[in-house]
Each structure stands twice: as structure tokens, then as C-alpha cells.
Amino acid sequence: MPKLNAVLMVLLAAATIAIAGFLAFEGSGPTAAAETARMENLLRKFSDHDPDLHREAEAELRALGPRAAGVLREASRSSDPTLASRAAKLLRDLEPPVAAAVKVERLPGPPAPAPDGPLQFRIECPETELRDGEPTRLYVRFVNQGLEPVILSRGLGARYSTFAHFEVTDPTGHVFRLPTESDPGAVRGIDLVKILAGKTLDLYAGREDGRTAILISGGQPGAYRVRFVWDAREGSVYRKSCDPFCAGPPLPAQFHSSNEIILHLTD
């Protein structure tokens, strides 16, 4: 019996650890705070005049791949010219061309429902004319006009492709899905973000000019209708990332669609 009790205690401890770690991960790896501290340490070594420290940091940043893109983008705007130059050069190596990263997928079902209620996603595109094969940059915002805070989740580096997508309707009426980032890799760490009542969250604030890029390539000229769609249904990754540890209410369990914008693809 003592042996059986010991086994049960081990299993219970393992389950508790697994649940507590879910907020920061879908898999294994460091927490969001540890990841940030690691990046800061790497950047200090990356800007060091000691060539060995510089090479060591560069190798580690390269190994992180797209996960290092956000901090490198910030570092490329540093007042330290050495750090800014090195970060900009490495960023060019790590970030793949948009055209190579974005895949178009036809959706099997009808478009998501139109936005309704006090919780809304909104998109805006200053340039409404597209050119085939050239990325288009859009602002994406979440507006909480409700009476209580709401929780959203995101991957490290303001990545949302795990939770949302762009829904595109082409001139023939076919509906397609585009990732919300040009480099939609697997999300390792997850942050929960609380948006207070009456507040707005710019989803891509801090990423270059605060916008994200999508690409429509190989389509016929004409009008393309675009919306941002967040999957908050039961069983979605978003739902699993929030429950049961949410420090506030999550979005209602359904698809949430933004306003629709119309982009015109030219030859």
C-alpha cells in the first residue's frame, strides 16, 4: 500500500506540473519570462566587441530562427550602431520572403459570421490596390466596448496564426484562408493578454510599423474581400490556452470576424 500511495503521489505531481505549465507552452521549453531574459542576454553578447562572444550569440540566435525575429527587429533600431547593424543583417538572413512563406487554402464551409456585439476585431489597410505577388500590410485591432476585461492569447513575438486567420473571398466567390503572419511557424510560448473594458489592443504593435503582411498571388484581377477571423470555439487552441487559468473572461465560444475590407488586385 505505501508503494501504491507513492506512485499515486508521483502521478498527481506530474499532472499538476503539466497543467501549471500549459499557459506558457504547447510543448516543452522555457517560459515566456525566461525566453525574454535569454534574448536580452544574447543581444548583450551579440553587441560585444569580443569576437568569441559575438559569434556564440549569433549562432544561438540563428538556431532560434523566426523566434528571434521580434527582438532582432527591435535591436535593429537600437542607438548602439554595432548592435543595430548586426541585428539588421541577421534579421535579413532569418526572415524568409513573404511569397515563400504564405500558402493559400480553400475553406470547406461558409464564411465566418459578420461582426456583432461589443467585442470586435477591426482591420484597416491604407493601400487598397494590390499587385500580384506583392505583400499587403494591414492593421489589426481588438476593441473591447464591453463592461469587463477580456482575455486574448498570442504567441511570443505577437504571433496569432495559431488562433486566427485572414478570410479572403476572391472575385469568383471562392473563400480562402491566409495566415495572419508571413512566417506562420509553430508557436512555442503563449502569452495571455488582458484588454480592459473600453480599451483597444493593436495586435501587431511593436512589429515594424505595427502591421502584418498577407500575400495574394496567382489570382485573377478584381475585388478581393478580406476579414480577420478569430477561432474561439470550444476545443480551439485559444480555448485550451485560456481555460481553466484565465484571469478574466475569454471571448464567447464562436468564430469572431472583423469588418470587411475590399482590396483590388491589378495585373
Residue pairs with C-beta under 8 A, 6 or more apart in sequence:
21 31
22 240
22 241
22 245
23 190
23 192
23 241
23 245
24 30
24 31
24 32
24 189
24 190
25 31
25 188
25 189
25 190
26 162
26 186
26 187
26 188
26 190
26 237
27 186
27 188
29 35
29 188
29 189
30 38
30 189
31 189
32 156
32 189
32 190
32 191
35 67
35 156
35 188
35 189
39 68
39 71
40 71
42 57
42 60
42 61
42 68
43 57
43 71
43 75
43 83
43 87
45 53
45 54
45 56
45 57
46 54
46 57
46 58
46 61
46 75
46 83
46 86
46 87
47 54
47 75
47 78
47 80
47 82
47 83
47 86
48 54
48 57
49 82
54 86
58 86
58 90
61 68
61 72
61 90
61 94
62 68
62 90
62 93
62 94
65 94
65 185
66 94
66 95
66 157
66 183
66 185
67 156
67 157
67 185
67 188
68 90
68 94
69 91
69 94
69 95
69 157
69 183
70 156
70 157
70 158
70 206
70 207
72 87
72 88
72 90
72 91
72 94
73 87
73 91
73 207
73 208
74 206
75 83
75 84
75 87
76 84
76 87
76 88
76 91
77 84
78 84
78 87
95 182
95 183
96 182
96 183
98 135
98 182
98 213
98 215
99 133
99 135
99 215
99 217
101 179
101 182
101 183
101 184
102 178
102 179
102 182
102 184
102 214
102 215
102 217
103 179
104 168
104 176
104 177
104 178
104 216
104 217
105 176
105 177
106 174
106 175
106 176
106 177
107 167
107 175
107 176
107 177
110 175
111 167
111 169
111 175
111 227
111 257
112 167
112 227
112 229
112 255
112 256
112 257
113 254
113 255
113 257
114 257
114 260
115 121
115 256
115 257
115 258
115 259
118 144
118 145
118 146
118 147
119 142
119 143
119 144
119 145
119 146
119 150
119 251
119 252
119 256
120 142
120 143
120 145
120 256
120 258
120 259
121 140
121 141
121 142
121 143
121 228
121 230
121 256
121 257
121 258
121 259
122 140
122 141
122 142
122 143
122 258
122 259
123 138
123 139
123 140
123 141
123 226
123 227
123 228
123 258
123 259
123 261
124 138
124 139
124 141
124 261
125 136
125 137
125 138
125 139
125 226
125 261
125 263
127 136
127 137
128 261
128 262
128 263
128 264
129 263
129 264
129 266
130 136
130 216
130 224
130 263
130 264
130 265
130 266
131 265
131 266
132 216
132 217
132 218
132 219
132 265
132 266
132 267
133 215
133 217
133 218
134 215
135 182
135 213
135 214
135 215
136 213
136 214
136 215
136 216
136 263
137 209
137 211
137 212
137 213
138 211
138 212
138 213
138 214
138 226
138 228
138 261
139 202
139 204
139 210
139 211
140 160
140 180
140 202
140 203
140 204
140 211
140 212
140 228
140 258
141 200
141 201
141 202
141 203
142 152
142 195
142 200
142 201
142 203
143 200
144 150
144 195
144 196
144 197
144 198
144 199
144 200
144 201
145 197
145 198
146 197
147 197
148 197
148 248
148 249
149 194
149 195
149 196
149 197
149 248
149 249
150 194
150 195
150 248
150 249
150 250
150 251
151 192
151 193
151 194
151 195
151 242
151 246
151 247
151 248
151 249
151 250
151 251
152 163
152 192
152 193
152 195
152 201
152 251
153 163
153 190
153 191
153 192
153 193
153 238
153 241
153 242
154 160
154 163
154 190
154 191
154 193
154 203
155 161
155 162
155 187
155 188
155 189
155 190
155 191
156 187
156 188
156 189
156 190
156 191
157 207
158 203
158 204
158 205
158 206
158 207
159 180
159 181
159 184
159 187
160 180
160 181
160 203
161 179
161 180
161 181
161 184
161 187
162 187
162 237
163 230
163 231
163 236
163 237
163 238
163 241
164 180
164 228
164 229
164 230
164 231
165 177
165 178
165 179
165 180
165 228
165 229
165 231
166 177
166 178
166 179
166 180
166 214
166 226
166 227
166 228
166 229
167 175
167 176
167 177
167 178
167 226
167 227
167 228
167 229
167 257
168 175
168 176
168 177
168 178
168 214
168 216
168 224
168 225
168 226
169 175
169 176
169 224
169 225
169 226
170 176
170 219
170 220
170 222
170 224
171 219
171 220
171 221
171 222
171 223
171 224
172 220
178 214
178 215
178 216
179 214
180 212
180 214
180 228
181 212
181 213
182 212
182 213
182 214
182 215
190 241
192 241
192 242
192 245
192 246
192 247
193 201
194 247
194 248
195 201
202 210
203 212
204 210
204 211
204 212
214 226
216 224
216 263
216 265
219 265
220 265
221 264
221 265
221 266
221 267
222 264
222 265
223 262
223 263
223 264
223 265
224 262
224 263
224 264
224 265
225 260
225 261
225 262
226 260
226 261
226 262
226 263
227 257
227 258
227 259
227 260
227 261
228 257
228 258
229 255
229 256
229 257
229 258
230 238
230 251
230 255
230 256
230 257
231 237
231 238
231 255
232 238
232 239
232 250
232 251
232 252
232 253
232 254
232 255
232 256
233 239
233 253
233 254
233 255
234 253
238 250
238 251
239 250
239 253
242 250
243 250
